[in-house]
Amino acid sequence: MVPHYPIALVTLVAFLLSYLAHARRLHLAGIRPRDVGLYSRLIAVGLALVALVFASVSIDYSTVMRFFGSRGLSTSPDAWKDPVFSHALPFYLFDQPFYSDLLGFVFPLAILSALVFWATVRGWQLSGNLRFSHLRGELRTNTLNLGRLLLPGAARAGFVRVIAVILLPGFAAWVFLGNYQLLYASHPLMTGADYVDDRITLPLR
């Protein structure tokens, strides 16, 4: 039976990042947390629930436990290695699935935080500065100004820069891990990386 601490740890990380994002969003929108006490408490509970659901669907905890359980595993020097990347079998059984799972958690979490950053700031700005009635009038007349969807000064926010730092290396890691999927590619006469994959696709990636 898989212990419960991986889900607790991942949920905590997701909650802390989303709550920090929320605090920075309020600051950017010019809202002080003590002025919206009830809202702050409700949003904390909501973010905790979202973090729990997000962690449950984004991480395979058996993969995490297999990865850490294999840390003491040793292979002989003459063990089988794949002909393309020269990795031993334990890498494909334990390491590569864990790295893919980790990327599948960090990358969507960064995207989710960026989306909620925009939604929170824009929601407070609309309710406080633009008046919902005015926005509803624009929607009824099909004259919604898309410029209102932008967040002036958001690009200068430290939190946005952190998210960008996560997203860009995350995309690079996604491309890099995708290289190993070439070993499972199906071709008419074989399964694995063929000559084109080895000589053309991999160098291009």
C-alpha positions as CSV (number, residue, x, y, z in Angstrom):
1,M,0.0,0.0,0.0
2,V,1.4,3.4,-1.0
3,P,1.9,5.8,2.0
4,H,0.0,8.9,2.1
5,Y,2.8,11.4,2.6
6,P,3.5,12.0,-1.1
7,I,0.0,13.3,-1.7
8,A,0.3,15.5,1.4
9,L,3.6,16.9,0.3
10,V,2.5,17.6,-3.2
11,T,-0.8,19.1,-2.0
12,L,1.1,21.4,0.4
13,V,3.4,22.6,-2.4
14,A,0.5,23.3,-4.7
15,F,-1.4,25.1,-1.9
16,L,1.6,27.3,-0.9
17,L,2.3,28.3,-4.5
18,S,-1.3,29.1,-5.3
19,Y,-1.8,31.0,-2.0
20,L,1.4,33.0,-2.6
21,A,0.1,33.7,-6.1
22,H,-3.2,34.9,-4.7
23,A,-1.5,37.2,-2.2
24,R,0.6,38.8,-5.0
25,R,-2.5,39.2,-7.1
26,L,-4.3,41.1,-4.4
27,H,-1.3,43.3,-4.0
28,L,-1.2,44.0,-7.7
29,A,-4.9,44.8,-7.7
30,G,-4.4,47.2,-4.7
31,I,-6.4,45.1,-2.2
32,R,-5.2,44.6,1.4
33,P,-6.0,41.2,2.8
34,R,-7.2,42.7,6.1
35,D,-9.8,44.6,4.2
36,V,-11.3,41.4,2.8
37,G,-11.0,39.1,5.8
38,L,-13.9,36.8,5.0
39,Y,-12.9,36.5,1.4
40,S,-9.3,35.7,2.4
41,R,-10.4,32.9,4.7
42,L,-12.8,31.4,2.1
43,I,-10.3,31.6,-0.7
44,A,-7.7,29.8,1.5
45,V,-10.2,26.9,2.0
46,G,-11.0,26.9,-1.7
47,L,-7.3,26.9,-2.7
48,A,-6.6,24.0,-0.3
49,L,-9.4,21.9,-2.0
50,V,-8.2,22.8,-5.4
51,A,-4.6,21.9,-4.4
52,L,-5.8,18.5,-3.1
53,V,-7.7,17.7,-6.3
54,F,-4.8,19.0,-8.5
55,A,-2.3,16.8,-6.6
56,S,-4.5,13.7,-6.8
57,V,-4.9,13.9,-10.6
58,S,-1.4,15.0,-11.6
59,I,0.8,12.6,-9.7
60,D,1.0,8.8,-9.8
61,Y,2.2,8.1,-6.3
62,S,3.2,4.5,-7.0
63,T,5.7,6.0,-9.6
64,V,7.0,8.3,-6.9
65,M,7.5,5.5,-4.4
66,R,9.2,3.3,-7.0
67,F,11.6,6.1,-7.9
68,F,12.7,6.6,-4.3
69,G,12.7,2.9,-3.5
70,S,15.1,2.3,-6.4
71,R,17.7,4.8,-5.2
72,G,19.8,2.0,-3.7
73,L,19.6,-0.2,-6.7
74,S,22.9,-1.0,-8.4
75,T,23.5,-2.5,-11.9
76,S,26.5,-4.4,-13.1
77,P,28.8,-2.7,-15.6
78,D,27.8,-5.2,-18.4
79,A,24.1,-4.7,-17.9
80,W,21.9,-4.0,-20.9
81,K,21.9,-0.4,-22.2
82,D,19.8,1.1,-24.9
83,P,21.7,1.7,-28.2
84,V,20.6,5.3,-28.5
85,F,21.0,7.0,-25.1
86,S,23.1,4.3,-23.4
87,H,20.8,4.2,-20.3
88,A,20.3,1.0,-18.3
89,L,16.9,-0.6,-17.8
90,P,16.3,0.9,-14.3
91,F,16.3,4.4,-15.9
92,Y,13.2,3.5,-18.0
93,L,11.5,1.6,-15.2
94,F,12.0,4.2,-12.4
95,D,13.7,7.4,-13.3
96,Q,12.1,8.5,-16.6
97,P,8.5,7.8,-15.4
98,F,9.2,9.9,-12.2
99,Y,10.7,12.8,-14.2
100,S,7.7,12.8,-16.5
101,D,5.3,12.8,-13.6
102,L,7.2,15.6,-11.9
103,L,7.1,17.7,-15.1
104,G,3.4,16.8,-15.4
105,F,2.9,18.4,-11.9
106,V,5.1,21.5,-12.1
107,F,4.3,22.6,-15.6
108,P,0.5,22.6,-15.3
109,L,0.8,24.1,-11.8
110,A,2.7,27.0,-13.2
111,I,0.1,27.5,-15.9
112,L,-2.8,27.2,-13.4
113,S,-1.1,29.8,-11.2
114,A,-0.7,32.2,-14.1
115,L,-4.4,31.8,-15.0
116,V,-5.6,32.3,-11.5
117,F,-3.2,35.3,-11.2
118,W,-5.0,36.9,-14.2
119,A,-8.5,35.9,-13.0
120,T,-8.1,37.3,-9.5
121,V,-6.5,40.6,-10.5
122,R,-9.0,41.1,-13.3
123,G,-12.0,40.2,-11.1
124,W,-11.1,42.7,-8.4
125,Q,-10.3,45.4,-11.0
126,L,-13.6,44.8,-12.7
127,S,-15.6,44.9,-9.5
128,G,-13.8,47.9,-8.1
129,N,-12.9,50.0,-11.0
130,L,-14.8,49.1,-14.2
131,R,-18.2,48.3,-12.8
132,F,-19.9,45.0,-13.8
133,S,-22.9,46.9,-15.2
134,H,-20.6,48.6,-17.7
135,L,-19.1,45.3,-18.7
136,R,-22.5,43.6,-19.1
137,G,-23.5,46.5,-21.4
138,E,-20.4,45.9,-23.6
139,L,-21.3,42.2,-23.8
140,R,-24.9,42.9,-24.8
141,T,-23.8,45.2,-27.6
142,N,-20.8,43.0,-28.7
143,T,-18.4,45.9,-28.2
144,L,-16.2,44.3,-25.5
145,N,-12.8,46.0,-25.4
146,L,-10.2,43.3,-25.4
147,G,-7.7,45.7,-24.0
148,R,-9.5,45.4,-20.7
149,L,-8.3,41.8,-20.4
150,L,-4.7,43.0,-20.1
151,L,-3.1,43.6,-16.7
152,P,-1.1,46.9,-16.7
153,G,2.1,46.4,-14.7
154,A,1.7,42.6,-14.5
155,A,4.8,41.9,-16.4
156,R,6.8,43.8,-13.8
157,A,5.4,41.7,-11.0
158,G,8.0,39.4,-9.4
159,F,5.5,36.5,-9.3
160,V,4.9,36.7,-13.0
161,R,8.7,36.5,-13.6
162,V,9.0,33.4,-11.4
163,I,6.2,31.7,-13.4
164,A,8.0,32.6,-16.6
165,V,11.2,31.1,-15.2
166,I,9.3,27.9,-14.4
167,L,7.5,27.7,-17.8
168,L,10.4,28.2,-20.1
169,P,12.7,25.5,-18.6
170,G,9.6,23.3,-18.2
171,F,9.0,23.5,-21.9
172,A,12.6,22.6,-22.6
173,A,12.4,19.7,-20.2
174,W,9.2,18.5,-21.9
175,V,11.0,18.5,-25.3
176,F,14.0,16.7,-23.7
177,L,11.9,13.9,-22.1
178,G,10.1,13.5,-25.3
179,N,13.3,12.2,-26.9
180,Y,13.0,9.0,-24.9
181,Q,9.5,8.4,-26.4
182,L,11.3,7.7,-29.7
183,L,12.4,4.4,-28.3
184,Y,8.7,3.3,-28.2
185,A,7.8,4.6,-31.7
186,S,6.1,2.2,-34.0
187,H,7.3,1.8,-37.6
188,P,6.1,-0.5,-40.3
189,L,9.1,-2.9,-39.9
190,M,10.2,-2.2,-36.3
191,T,9.4,-0.7,-32.9
192,G,11.9,1.9,-31.6
193,A,14.1,4.6,-32.9
194,D,14.9,4.0,-36.6
195,Y,17.6,5.6,-38.7
196,V,15.6,8.8,-39.3
197,D,14.9,9.2,-35.6
198,D,18.5,8.7,-34.7
199,R,20.1,10.8,-37.4
200,I,17.5,13.5,-38.1
201,T,14.8,13.8,-35.4
202,L,17.0,13.7,-32.3
203,P,19.5,16.3,-33.6
204,L,16.6,18.6,-34.6
205,R,15.0,18.2,-31.1
